[in-house]
Amino acid sequence: GLVGVPWLSQSASAPPPQRPTAAFAPPAMSLTLHYFNLRARGEPLQMLMRYAGIPYKMRTVTLEEWRGGEKEKMPPGATGQKQLPVLELADGTMMPESLDIAKHIAGLANPPLLGKD
């Protein structure tokens, strides 16, 4: 394994390190992740929320719903295109862009998953 990186130097049979849970209180908010029934861009966001212990709802959008008008309800992303995933915040704000969503989730975690800079 790699020296100085404990989780890489453990054997494959060793259990993975556990995230500290002391003094953790999940946010008292309702988040909804809107995405297709795919394991693409939505899956890492779900994994991040589970790892951080952040409760969320998953709303699966079918292609028929997307083509039938659901797309028009979504905000445009950085490219100007309407696409998924979108994270719906407790106040109804719709946040597009996978990286922005990931950064938001990381900032909600306690302890935060992002550094200060």
Stockholm file with secondary structure:
# STOCKHOLM 1.0

chainA/1-117         GLVGVPWLSQSASAPPPQRPTAAFAPPAMSLTLHYFNLRARGEPLQMLMRYAGIPYKMRTVTLEEWRGGEKEKMPPGATGQKQLPVLELADGTMMPESLDIAKHIAGLANPPLLGKD
#=GR chainA/1-117 SS CCTTCHHHHSCTTSCCCCCCCTTCCCCSCCCEEEECSSSSTHHHHHHHHHHHTCCCEEEECCHHHHHTTGGGGSCBCTTSCBCSCEEECTTSCEEECHHHHHHHHHHHSSSCSSCCC
#=GC SS_cons         CCTTCHHHHSCTTSCCCCCCCTTCCCCSCCCEEEECSSSSTHHHHHHHHHHHTCCCEEEECCHHHHHTTGGGGSCBCTTSCBCSCEEECTTSCEEECHHHHHHHHHHHSSSCSSCCC
//
